Amino acid sequence: MAKYKHPSRKKRLAKKQEQTKWAPFWTVPKIYGKGRRVHPGRHTAVKRSWRRTKLKA
C-alpha cells in the first residue's frame, strides 16, 4: 500500500475498519438476557480480519 493514500481510498478503508469492531457491550444483555455471558463480537454485523480476508480497495 502506498505511503500517501488517496482520500477516497482512505474513506473506504476507514469504513471497513469500523465494520470489524465488536458490538457494544450493552447489546449482550439486551439480546440474551441478564444472566448469559456472551462475547459481543458474536453479533457484530461484519467480521473481517486483515489476515483472513483481503480488501479490494
Summary of the structure (lengths in Angstrom):
residues: 57
radius of gyration: 15.4
end to end distance: 10.2
largest distance: 48.2
contacts: 97
relative contact order: 0.21
helix: 40%
strand: 0%
